[in-house]
Amino acid sequence: MLGPMRFDLTDLRLFLAVVDAGSITKGAAAVGLSLPAASERLRDMEAAGKVSLLDRGRRGVVPTAAGEALAHHARIIHRQIAQMRGELGLHASGLRAIIRLATNTASLTELLPGRLSPWMAAHPQIDVELKERQSGEIARAISAGLVEIGILSDAVDTTGLQLRPFAIDRLVLVAARDHELTARKNLLFAEILDQPFISSTGALQDHIDAQVARLGARLKSRVRMSAFEGICQMAADGVGIAIMPEAAARRCGRVAKIASVRLADAWATRRLSVCVRSEADLTPPAQSLFHHLASGSQNTPP
């Protein structure tokens, strides 16, 4: 017989984050808990229900059948709470609403700021919590109810999610103007793996590293930089080559002596979409932002 299950909202949010990440360590970090605290909460949850919720292995964790059932109900609870908070935010004086939005690197650094800023300026009582993730992680976070809106590549599995077009994101090689590779019109990624690289950080580099692993190769990374401006300056000085969104390369090329060459690989041209689990389940503020981002207009009314 099952014992009383006294799960609080932190327990449920942690469990969804762990299931989404496939890792207790990453799930704990996502909700701001230490690994010991998260592990203790998960053990207490299993002890309270007298049931195993996670299968723990060397490569991570996966939910058991009972864990899948818990995750399903936890997602429903989180969506209902988010909707409640959003609706209360429209009526309670001084109460700020928060919309959680996950996006890939290209959108976060180049495309999203100009699209997001006029909407936020028109909605001073609404804050946006931005998370940078790979597209696959974004799709899972949307499905799990960990974020309301995502901007991702529609090349990943988005089964059961609602998508609207957002932008085209092309990745290019960046190098000094006199580099031999800049004479080419386009290149395959496999052709440049013998070159020294200036790596970036975050979801974009994770995406690139995944392609390197798929080819069974190893990236010759000389240094990692967090800002595209710094990467372009190093490329201009001949430190190495880099891969970045075309929009970033075009912007940086106005001040740094660089040239760019498009990558011909299919994975280097991504159609970005605005994604939600269910538009009907969004809070009114989140619905407004979703429509604004999907419209492509800088002046979409609330």
C-alpha positions, 0 to 999 in steps of 0.5 A, a space after each residue: 500500500 502506498 504511503 502518503 505522498 507529500 511532494 511540494 512544488 520544489 520536489 516536482 520541479 526538481 523531478 521534472 528537471 532531472 527527467 529532462 536532463 537525464 542527470 541528477 547533477 544537471 537537474 539540480 543545477 537547473 533548479 538551483 539546488 546542490 547535488 546533496 540536497 537534490 539527491 536527498 529530496 529524490 530519495 525522500 520522494 521515493 521513500 514517501 511513495 514506497 516506489 522507485 521513480 528513477 533508474 540510475 545508471 552510469 550514463 545518467 537516469 531515466 524515469 521508471 513507469 511510476 516516474 513517468 506517471 509522476 512526471 505527467 502529473 507534475 507537468 499538468 500541475 506546473 502548467 496550472 500554477 503558471 497560468 494561475 500566477 499569470 492571471 493573478 499578475 494581471 489583477 494584483 497591484 505591483 505583482 510582477 509576472 515572469 515568463 520563462 523563455 529558452 533559446 539557442 545561442 544564435 537567437 540569444 545573441 543576434 536575433 532575439 534582443 531586437 525582437 524582444 525589447 519593444 515587447 518588454 518595454 510595452 509590458 513593464 510589469 512582466 519579466 523574462 527569464 532567459 535560458 540558453 540551451 541546445 534545441 533538443 534540450 529546449 524541446 524537452 524543457 517545453 514538453 516538461 513544462 520547465 519553460 513556457 516558450 522556446 526558440 529552437 531549430 525545427 530539425 529536432 523532434 518537436 512531436 506534440 509541440 506547437 511551432 511558428 516560424 521565427 528566422 533562418 540561422 546560418 552558420 559560417 566559418 570566420 577567418 582572417 581576410 587573407 586566410 586561404 579558406 576565405 577564397 572559397 564560396 562554401 565549405 564542408 565542415 569535414 574539410 576544416 577540421 585540421 585547422 586550429 579553432 577559436 571555440 565559443 561557449 554555450 549551446 552553439 559550441 555544444 552543437 558544433 562539438 556534437 558534429 565533431 563527435 559524429 565525424 569521429 574527429 577531435 577539434 583543435 581548439 586553441 582558446 574558448 571565448 564567450 563573446 563573438 566580438 572577441 572571437 572575431 578579433 582573434 580570427 582577424 589576428 590569425 589565431 585560428 578560425 571559428 564558426 558562428 552565426 552569419 548575422 554575428 559575423 556580418 556585425 563583427 565584420 564591420 570592425 574586425 578584418 575578417 571574412 566569412 564562408 558559408 558551411 554547406 552542411 545541412 546542419 549549418 542552416 537551421 530554420 528557427 521556430 517559436 515553440 510552445 507546448 499548447 498555446 491554449 495553456 499559456 498565461 495571457 502574458 505568455 500568449 502575448 509574447 508568443 504571438 509577438 515573437 512569431 509575428 516577426 513584427 517589432 510593433 505587435 500590440 499586446 
